[in-house]
Amino acid sequence: MEGGHKQWGDGWVRLVSDWWRGSRGGE
């Protein structure tokens, strides 16, 4: 359970990081 939660969190961080990068780059 903990491992799965960590995987989900890692994926979320990656998604947000990619979105943040695109948002800053677009501006």
C-alpha positions as CSV (number, residue, x, y, z in Angstrom):
1,M,0.0,0.0,0.0
2,E,2.7,2.5,0.9
3,G,4.7,1.6,-2.2
4,G,1.7,2.2,-4.4
5,H,1.0,5.5,-2.7
6,K,4.6,6.5,-3.3
7,Q,4.3,5.6,-7.0
8,W,1.2,7.6,-7.4
9,G,2.8,10.6,-5.7
10,D,5.9,10.3,-7.9
11,G,3.7,10.3,-11.0
12,W,1.8,13.4,-9.7
13,V,5.0,15.2,-9.0
14,R,6.2,14.4,-12.5
15,L,2.9,15.6,-14.1
16,V,2.9,18.9,-12.1
17,S,6.6,19.4,-12.9
18,D,5.9,19.0,-16.6
19,W,2.9,21.3,-16.5
20,W,4.8,23.9,-14.5
21,R,7.6,23.8,-16.9
22,G,5.3,24.3,-19.9
23,S,3.4,27.0,-18.1
24,R,6.5,29.0,-17.3
25,G,7.9,28.4,-20.8
26,G,4.7,29.6,-22.4
27,E,4.7,32.8,-20.4
